[in-house]
Amino acid sequence: MLLGLSSANQGDTVDFSAVNDGGENGVPHGDLLVRFSEVAASLDSTEEDLAAVRGQMIGEMGEIGFVEAAATVANFTMMTR
């Protein structure tokens, strides 16, 4: 919901169905961010899985982009559901 509101406020269009269905979602590096969140949250992921996606993220988004994404995943992980 917040992503939808913030993107609308900035005049961007985001396709939330892409989160489940894959494909272009309107978020810069969206496919990579979805893959990272899946690897980070999955109990079946290996250290090699995480290292591979981390390397790709740093290569495409830079270290700051990776840290921001990791902090976002960590924040959602710590929230009481």
C-alpha positions as semicolon CSV with decimal commas, in nm:
position;residue;x (nm);y (nm);z (nm)
1;M;0,000;0,000;0,000
2;L;0,272;0,250;0,091
3;L;0,463;0,177;-0,229
4;G;0,147;0,244;-0,424
5;L;0,087;0,575;-0,248
6;S;0,445;0,695;-0,274
7;S;0,475;0,597;-0,639
8;A;0,146;0,771;-0,723
9;N;0,267;1,079;-0,538
10;Q;0,578;1,083;-0,758
11;G;0,378;1,024;-1,075
12;D;0,511;0,669;-1,123
13;T;0,306;0,365;-1,217
14;V;0,370;0,036;-1,038
15;D;0,222;-0,299;-1,138
16;F;0,178;-0,497;-0,816
17;S;0,071;-0,814;-1,000
18;A;0,434;-0,845;-1,112
19;V;0,532;-0,929;-0,753
20;N;0,357;-1,264;-0,781
21;D;0,357;-1,311;-1,158
22;G;0,707;-1,184;-1,240
23;G;0,790;-0,947;-1,519
24;E;0,836;-0,574;-1,538
25;N;0,678;-0,396;-1,244
26;G;0,770;-0,030;-1,295
27;V;1,016;-0,025;-1,004
28;P;1,381;0,028;-1,100
29;H;1,558;-0,308;-1,062
30;G;1,219;-0,454;-0,961
31;D;1,288;-0,812;-1,075
32;L;1,618;-0,814;-0,890
33;L;1,462;-0,671;-0,573
34;V;1,188;-0,934;-0,580
35;R;1,446;-1,211;-0,624
36;F;1,656;-1,071;-0,338
37;S;1,359;-1,054;-0,103
38;E;1,262;-1,411;-0,192
39;V;1,615;-1,540;-0,132
40;A;1,648;-1,343;0,192
41;A;1,315;-1,465;0,329
42;S;1,329;-1,829;0,219
43;L;1,439;-2,090;0,467
44;D;1,551;-2,302;0,170
45;S;1,802;-2,045;0,038
46;T;2,170;-2,123;0,068
47;E;2,461;-1,890;0,137
48;E;2,554;-1,934;-0,228
49;D;2,206;-1,817;-0,335
50;L;2,239;-1,506;-0,122
51;A;2,595;-1,438;-0,240
52;A;2,489;-1,463;-0,605
53;V;2,198;-1,220;-0,575
54;R;2,403;-0,987;-0,353
55;G;2,679;-0,975;-0,614
56;Q;2,432;-0,900;-0,892
57;M;2,266;-0,628;-0,684
58;I;2,595;-0,458;-0,604
59;G;2,693;-0,479;-0,969
60;E;2,367;-0,327;-1,094
61;M;2,260;-0,104;-0,804
62;G;2,584;-0,027;-0,624
63;E;2,671;-0,090;-0,262
64;I;2,437;0,181;-0,132
65;G;2,145;0,036;-0,328
66;F;2,218;-0,308;-0,188
67;V;2,238;-0,177;0,170
68;E;1,909;0,010;0,130
69;A;1,738;-0,303;-0,004
70;A;1,883;-0,519;0,274
71;A;1,773;-0,268;0,538
72;T;1,421;-0,270;0,392
73;V;1,404;-0,651;0,399
74;A;1,538;-0,650;0,757
75;N;1,277;-0,395;0,863
76;F;0,990;-0,600;0,723
77;T;1,136;-0,917;0,875
78;M;1,141;-0,767;1,225
79;M;0,780;-0,646;1,213
80;T;0,525;-0,834;1,416
81;R;0,275;-0,995;1,182
